[in-house]
Amino acid sequence: MEPTYNTHTEISKIARPEEHGNNQIIDAILFSNLINVIIVVLFFVWLFRKFNLLSFLAKKRDGILEAIKSVENERKLRKTQLEQTKVKVKNVNQEVIKLVDEGEQVAENISARIIKDAELEASDMQQKALFALENEKKIASGKIIQDVTNAAFVIAEEHIKEAVDEKLHKKYINEFIDNMDSLKVQ
């Protein structure tokens, strides 16, 4: 097993045993944590002043703060838009119900108007059909009367022809002529 060493000084004694006495001060400086921290801080201060890092960091900080403000404003805007959208979505159901009700009312009005128009058209068609039927009835009645009249004349003519024979016909003519003499006007 290897021996463990507690301090940097012991490590330096082992690494360089011949310079052990003179190097104690240098070793203390190099391996002291407080001194190392101070040296690093001084180095950073010198770097900041040399390269004007404070103004660079201030600009970066301002840019980051501006970006944070911009993001915060954007977040507020989006939150407002979200709230407005929530309200709209909440109201969508009411608007849909309202639109459905209005649509049903319009449909009922259109249906009632169509039924009314259909009833008026049906009534008009019925009146026209009754009028046409009356006209046809009159025409048919007139034809029947004319056909009956023509048939009556034909039957009467046939009956007269059968009833009056030639001798009887001469007799009536002669009687008529004889009666004409008596009818003379005085």
C-alpha positions as CSV (number, residue, x, y, z in Angstrom):
1,M,0.0,0.0,0.0
2,E,1.2,3.5,-0.8
3,P,1.6,6.1,1.8
4,T,-1.0,8.9,1.8
5,Y,0.1,12.6,2.0
6,N,-2.0,15.3,3.6
7,T,-0.6,18.5,2.3
8,H,0.9,19.8,-0.9
9,T,4.1,20.6,1.1
10,E,4.7,17.0,1.8
11,I,4.2,16.2,-1.9
12,S,6.7,18.8,-2.8
13,K,9.2,17.4,-0.2
14,I,9.0,14.0,-1.8
15,A,9.2,15.3,-5.4
16,R,12.2,17.6,-4.7
17,P,14.0,16.7,-1.5
18,E,17.2,18.7,-2.2
19,E,15.3,22.1,-2.4
20,H,13.3,21.5,0.7
21,G,14.5,24.4,2.8
22,N,14.4,27.2,0.2
23,N,11.3,26.3,-1.5
24,Q,9.1,26.3,1.6
25,I,8.0,29.9,1.0
26,I,7.4,29.3,-2.6
27,D,5.5,26.1,-1.9
28,A,3.4,27.9,0.7
29,I,2.6,30.6,-1.8
30,L,1.9,28.2,-4.7
31,F,-0.1,25.7,-2.6
32,S,-2.0,28.1,-0.3
33,N,-5.7,28.3,-1.2
34,L,-6.3,31.8,0.0
35,I,-3.3,33.2,-1.9
36,N,-4.4,31.3,-5.0
37,V,-7.9,32.7,-4.8
38,I,-6.5,36.2,-4.4
39,I,-4.3,35.8,-7.4
40,V,-7.2,34.5,-9.5
41,V,-9.4,37.4,-8.4
42,L,-6.6,39.9,-9.2
43,F,-6.1,38.2,-12.6
44,F,-9.8,38.5,-13.3
45,V,-9.9,42.2,-12.2
46,W,-6.9,42.9,-14.5
47,L,-8.7,41.0,-17.4
48,F,-11.9,42.9,-16.8
49,R,-10.1,46.3,-16.9
50,K,-7.8,45.3,-19.8
51,F,-10.5,44.1,-22.1
52,N,-13.3,46.3,-20.7
53,L,-15.3,43.2,-19.9
54,L,-17.6,45.0,-17.4
55,S,-19.2,47.1,-20.2
56,F,-19.4,44.0,-22.3
57,L,-21.1,42.1,-19.5
58,A,-23.3,45.1,-18.8
59,K,-24.4,45.1,-22.5
60,K,-25.0,41.4,-22.3
61,R,-27.0,41.8,-19.1
62,D,-29.1,44.6,-20.6
63,G,-29.7,42.4,-23.7
64,I,-30.7,39.5,-21.5
65,L,-33.0,41.8,-19.4
66,E,-34.5,43.2,-22.6
67,A,-35.1,39.6,-23.9
68,I,-36.7,38.7,-20.5
69,K,-39.0,41.7,-20.7
70,S,-39.9,40.9,-24.3
71,V,-40.6,37.3,-23.3
72,E,-42.6,38.5,-20.3
73,N,-44.6,40.9,-22.5
74,E,-45.1,38.1,-25.1
75,R,-46.2,35.8,-22.3
76,K,-48.7,38.3,-21.0
77,L,-50.0,38.9,-24.6
78,R,-50.4,35.1,-25.1
79,K,-52.1,34.8,-21.7
80,T,-54.6,37.5,-22.7
81,Q,-55.2,35.8,-26.0
82,L,-55.6,32.5,-24.2
83,E,-58.2,34.1,-21.8
84,Q,-60.0,35.6,-24.8
85,T,-60.0,32.2,-26.6
86,K,-61.3,30.5,-23.5
87,V,-64.2,33.1,-23.3
88,K,-64.9,32.5,-27.0
89,V,-64.8,28.8,-26.6
90,K,-67.1,29.1,-23.6
91,N,-69.5,31.2,-25.7
92,V,-69.2,28.9,-28.7
93,N,-71.8,26.5,-27.2
94,Q,-74.2,29.4,-26.6
95,E,-73.6,30.7,-30.1
96,V,-74.1,27.3,-31.7
97,I,-77.3,26.9,-29.8
98,K,-78.4,30.4,-30.9
99,L,-77.5,29.6,-34.5
100,V,-79.3,26.3,-34.4
101,D,-82.4,28.0,-32.9
102,E,-82.3,30.6,-35.6
103,G,-81.8,28.0,-38.3
104,E,-84.8,26.0,-37.0
105,Q,-86.9,29.2,-37.0
106,V,-85.9,30.0,-40.5
107,A,-86.6,26.4,-41.6
108,E,-90.0,26.5,-39.9
109,N,-90.8,29.8,-41.7
110,I,-89.7,28.4,-45.0
111,S,-91.7,25.2,-44.4
112,A,-94.8,27.2,-43.5
113,R,-94.4,29.4,-46.6
114,I,-93.9,26.3,-48.8
115,I,-97.0,24.6,-47.4
116,K,-99.0,27.8,-47.8
117,D,-97.9,28.2,-51.4
118,A,-98.6,24.5,-52.1
119,E,-102.1,24.9,-50.6
120,L,-102.8,28.0,-52.7
121,E,-101.5,26.2,-55.8
122,A,-103.5,23.1,-55.0
123,S,-106.7,25.3,-54.5
124,D,-106.0,27.1,-57.7
125,M,-105.5,23.8,-59.6
126,Q,-108.7,22.5,-58.1
127,Q,-110.7,25.6,-59.1
128,K,-109.3,25.3,-62.7
129,A,-110.1,21.6,-62.7
130,L,-113.7,22.3,-61.6
131,F,-114.0,25.0,-64.2
132,A,-112.7,22.7,-66.9
133,L,-115.0,20.0,-65.7
134,E,-118.0,22.4,-65.9
135,N,-117.0,23.4,-69.4
136,E,-116.7,19.8,-70.5
137,K,-120.0,19.0,-68.9
138,K,-121.7,21.9,-70.8
139,I,-120.0,20.8,-74.0
140,A,-121.0,17.2,-73.5
141,S,-124.5,18.3,-72.5
142,G,-124.8,20.4,-75.7
143,K,-123.6,17.5,-77.8
144,I,-126.0,15.2,-76.2
145,I,-128.9,17.6,-76.7
146,Q,-127.9,18.1,-80.4
147,D,-127.5,14.3,-80.9
148,V,-130.9,13.7,-79.2
149,T,-132.5,16.5,-81.4
150,N,-131.0,15.1,-84.5
151,A,-132.1,11.6,-83.6
152,A,-135.6,12.9,-82.8
153,F,-135.8,14.5,-86.3
154,V,-134.5,11.4,-87.9
155,I,-137.0,9.3,-86.0
156,A,-139.8,11.8,-86.7
157,E,-139.0,11.9,-90.3
158,E,-139.0,8.1,-90.5
159,H,-142.2,7.9,-88.6
160,I,-143.8,10.5,-90.8
161,K,-142.7,8.7,-93.9
162,E,-144.1,5.4,-92.6
163,A,-147.3,7.0,-91.4
164,V,-148.1,8.9,-94.5
165,D,-148.3,6.9,-97.5
166,E,-148.7,8.2,-101.0
167,K,-152.5,8.0,-101.2
168,L,-152.9,9.6,-97.9
169,H,-150.5,12.3,-98.9
170,K,-152.5,13.1,-102.0
171,K,-155.7,13.2,-100.1
172,Y,-154.3,15.7,-97.6
173,I,-153.0,17.9,-100.4
174,N,-156.3,17.8,-102.1
175,E,-158.1,18.6,-98.9
176,F,-155.8,21.4,-98.3
177,I,-156.4,22.8,-101.7
178,D,-160.2,22.5,-101.3
179,N,-160.0,24.2,-98.0
180,M,-158.1,27.0,-99.6
181,D,-161.1,28.0,-101.5
182,S,-163.1,28.2,-98.4
183,L,-160.5,30.3,-96.7
184,K,-160.7,33.0,-99.3
185,V,-160.8,36.2,-97.8
186,Q,-164.0,38.1,-98.4
